[in-house]
Amino acid sequence: MFRHTALRYTVLVLLASAALFQAFTAEYFGLEILTEILILAMLVLALDIVAGFGGMVSLCHGALMGVGAYTYAMLSTKVGIAPSVAMLGAIALTGAASWVIGAICSRSHGIYFIMATLAFGQMAYSYVFEAPAFGGDDGLGGISRLDLSIIGVDLNDSRSFALFCLAILGAVYGASVLILRSGLGRSLSGVMHNEQRMRALGLTVWRVKADVFGLSGMIAGLAGALAAQHILYISPGLLSWTVSGEALVVVILGGLGTLVGPLVGAAAFVMLKHELSAVTTYWHLVVGVILIAVVMSRANGIFGWCEARWGARIDRRLADATGKHQPKEVMTDA
């Protein structure tokens, strides 16, 4: 257990150091890529909570992210609410919608749960795509960012916004750890491993799933609000099932049920996308081949592979150290 914890903290420190270095040294394009990674990392953290630790593979988290983005945009641009209040409203509304979805889908499992969440996501996408109030297929523009001038921070500056997103991601990761270590998180783990036993013990299983799904949706809504502020424009494509599928690919690529793995996967995916798209338009094909290789290797993503190698190396060292200190047997004649 200690060796895995040490590896997790090591990877977290390396990722945070790399992000800070990029934030302080990169130019505009590098800062845009960093911000994209950070927002995607929030979305996949939200998905990893329910899929990796609850066994609820969701294909509506992209839509939940879109709900957060559209709620923020509508409240801040159409209603005229202050961006800070609009952001809180986006998180709250997305959390409430997620709780309802989780409550409805909680009694389904496996492929049926996946299809149910996909249906909810596509309903949201179709409604936003057709609704004139939301701009239809033209989307919404003119979105403003949070005003933090009271503390001397201008989020219209790309560097400041990237650092702000990094700070938010750190808070989201900490909140995710607290959720999973809480009684609710441990109940979720018990439900994933043996739902019938937890129900026999008197646990209200559907409520546990709904509560965790709601908390996960709040994180997705936060990511959506930041995504709207990042590009200052949103379109119905943000709610498409392909966004949810892409998030699931990132979670699997990084390491399902690890929290750290999705962060690694987000960084790897965005970097691969930008580097490969400059070389070929078929960059999805390359990412697909890499994903197949990861799955076929039976390792739990990139982080899972590193974790397995790290553990095997420590085991060999312990075995060597133990063997060196063991007294040799002395052969004597009977």
Secondary structure as UniProt FT lines:
FT   HELIX           2..25
FT   HELIX           28..52
FT   TURN            53..54
FT   HELIX           61..73
FT   HELIX           74..79
FT   HELIX           83..105
FT   TURN            106..107
FT   HELIX           110..130
FT   HELIX           132..134
FT   HELIX           136..138
FT   STRAND          140..141
FT   HELIX           149..151
FT   TURN            155..156
FT   HELIX           158..181
FT   HELIX           183..193
FT   HELIX           195..200
FT   TURN            201..202
FT   HELIX           205..231
FT   STRAND          233..234
FT   HELIX           236..239
FT   HELIX           241..254
FT   TURN            256..257
FT   HELIX           260..277
FT   TURN            278..279
FT   HELIX           283..296
FT   TURN            297..298
FT   HELIX           301..325
//
